[in-house]
């Protein structure tokens, strides 16, 4: 496959919906991992405050993931 060639879009609504679901799930997982990782790093290297940085990072990651999922679902074609 050469660079710059886009994959054709599927006309089957099942596969289009499956692609959107995988995208939203990946965004949720990534935001959770980033939030938890930043919270862990803040605990370990900056503050030494026990699990509180990790907990706050996970909460912020979940909130960011839900916000991104809602934004992606809002743009979903009906």
C-alpha positions in Angstrom: 0.0 0.0 0.0 1.5 3.3 -1.0 1.5 6.4 1.3 -1.3 8.8 1.0 -3.9 6.3 -0.1 -6.9 6.3 2.2 -8.9 3.1 3.0 -12.3 3.1 1.4 -15.2 3.8 3.8 -17.6 1.0 4.5 -21.2 1.3 3.5 -22.3 -1.4 6.0 -23.6 0.4 9.1 -22.4 -2.5 11.3 -18.8 -1.9 10.5 -19.1 1.9 10.6 -20.6 1.6 14.1 -18.0 -0.9 15.1 -15.3 1.5 14.1 -16.8 4.3 16.1 -17.1 2.0 19.1 -13.5 0.9 18.9 -12.4 4.6 18.6 -14.4 5.7 21.6 -13.1 2.7 23.7 -9.5 3.4 22.7 -9.9 7.1 23.7 -11.3 6.1 27.1 -8.5 3.6 27.7 -5.8 6.0 26.6 -7.1 8.9 28.7 -7.3 6.6 31.7 -3.7 5.4 31.2 -2.4 8.9 30.7 -4.2 10.3 33.7 -3.0 7.4 35.9 0.5 7.6 34.6 0.8 11.3 35.2 -0.7 10.9 38.7 1.8 8.1 39.5 4.7 10.1 38.2 3.6 13.1 40.3 3.5 10.9 43.4 6.7 9.1 42.7 9.0 11.9 41.5 7.4 15.2 42.6 5.4 15.1 45.8 5.7 11.7 47.5 2.1 12.0 48.6 1.1 8.4 48.6 -1.6 7.3 46.3 -3.4 10.6 46.1 -1.8 11.8 42.9 -2.6 8.5 41.3 -6.2 8.7 42.4 -6.6 12.3 41.3 -4.9 11.4 38.0 -7.3 8.5 37.4 -10.3 10.7 38.2 -9.1 13.4 35.8 -8.3 10.7 33.1 -11.8 9.2 33.4 -13.4 12.7 33.2 -11.3 13.5 30.1 -12.2 10.2 28.5 -15.9 10.6 29.1 -15.7 14.2 27.7 -14.0 12.9 24.5 -16.4 10.0 24.2 -19.4 12.4 24.4 -17.8 14.7 21.9 -17.2 11.8 19.5 -20.8 10.5 20.0 -22.2 13.9 19.3 -20.5 14.0 15.9 -21.8 10.5 15.0 -23.9 10.5 11.9 -27.5 9.6 12.5 
